[in-house]
Amino acid sequence: MSRTATISLAIAVTVIIGAVAASSAAGSGAATPRCGTTVTSGSGPDASIGSMPCPGDEPPVVHPQVVEPTPGMADVHPIAFDTAKVGDDDRTVTIDFVTGVAPCSVLDHVDVSYGADAVTITLFEGHDPDAGMVACPAIAVFERTIVTLDQPLGDRAIVDGAIGADRPA
């Protein structure tokens, strides 16, 4: 058999095997990827990439980046936080929140106001006016800031000043 005929036969067999595999997958629904493999969903800027977990896998542990306020940001506005955990001293509050990437999203300052029934904590962020023209990708960043209250929390609730909602302490 000539080399050209062998190559043509190999291509034909490959196409037939591919067609059979595709029709088999289409007939039974999408095949489930093996555990540990990369899984892509969607395309273009709306695509997401993940990994198929294996049985017994623990979910990944996300460690927030600890940040301190940097006053002087531009277009400062309040942002909501996710959790507020009070330390054993009843004065240290660890606040976790999701924001964007610096210099586009920078914690500017934290306001704390004390009431009889609640302590309201409000996070304010803006963008760095000295950064110039930069691209601001839509990437979420898990951050943490630590606030020391002027007085013990006691039985008061913690209220998120950006949304007015009580947060478990």
Secondary structure in CASP SS format (residue, H / E / C, confidence):
PFRMAT SS
TARGET T0000
AUTHOR 0000-0000-0000
METHOD secondary structure of the structure
MODEL  1
M C 1.00
S C 1.00
R H 1.00
T H 1.00
A H 1.00
T H 1.00
I H 1.00
S H 1.00
L H 1.00
A H 1.00
I H 1.00
A H 1.00
V H 1.00
T H 1.00
V H 1.00
I H 1.00
I H 1.00
G H 1.00
A H 1.00
V H 1.00
A H 1.00
A H 1.00
S H 1.00
S H 1.00
A H 1.00
A H 1.00
G H 1.00
S C 1.00
G C 1.00
A C 1.00
A C 1.00
T C 1.00
P C 1.00
R C 1.00
C C 1.00
G C 1.00
T C 1.00
T E 1.00
V E 1.00
T E 1.00
S E 1.00
G C 1.00
S C 1.00
G H 1.00
P H 1.00
D H 1.00
A C 1.00
S E 1.00
I E 1.00
G E 1.00
S E 1.00
M C 1.00
P C 1.00
C C 1.00
P C 1.00
G C 1.00
D C 1.00
E C 1.00
P C 1.00
P C 1.00
V C 1.00
V C 1.00
H C 1.00
P C 1.00
Q E 1.00
V E 1.00
V C 1.00
E C 1.00
P C 1.00
T C 1.00
P C 1.00
G C 1.00
M C 1.00
A E 1.00
D E 1.00
V E 1.00
H E 1.00
P E 1.00
I E 1.00
A C 1.00
F C 1.00
D C 1.00
T E 1.00
A E 1.00
K E 1.00
V E 1.00
G C 1.00
D C 1.00
D C 1.00
D C 1.00
R C 1.00
T E 1.00
V E 1.00
T E 1.00
I E 1.00
D E 1.00
F E 1.00
V E 1.00
T E 1.00
G C 1.00
V C 1.00
A C 1.00
P C 1.00
C C 1.00
S C 1.00
V E 1.00
L E 1.00
D E 1.00
H E 1.00
V E 1.00
D E 1.00
V E 1.00
S E 1.00
Y E 1.00
G C 1.00
A C 1.00
D C 1.00
A E 1.00
V E 1.00
T E 1.00
I E 1.00
T E 1.00
L E 1.00
F E 1.00
E E 1.00
G E 1.00
H E 1.00
D C 1.00
P C 1.00
D C 1.00
A C 1.00
G C 1.00
M C 1.00
V C 1.00
A C 1.00
C C 1.00
P C 1.00
A C 1.00
I C 1.00
A C 1.00
V E 1.00
F E 1.00
E E 1.00
R E 1.00
T E 1.00
I E 1.00
V E 1.00
T E 1.00
L C 1.00
D C 1.00
Q C 1.00
P C 1.00
L C 1.00
G C 1.00
D C 1.00
R C 1.00
A E 1.00
I E 1.00
V E 1.00
D E 1.00
G C 1.00
A C 1.00
I C 1.00
G C 1.00
A E 1.00
D E 1.00
R E 1.00
P C 1.00
A C 1.00
END
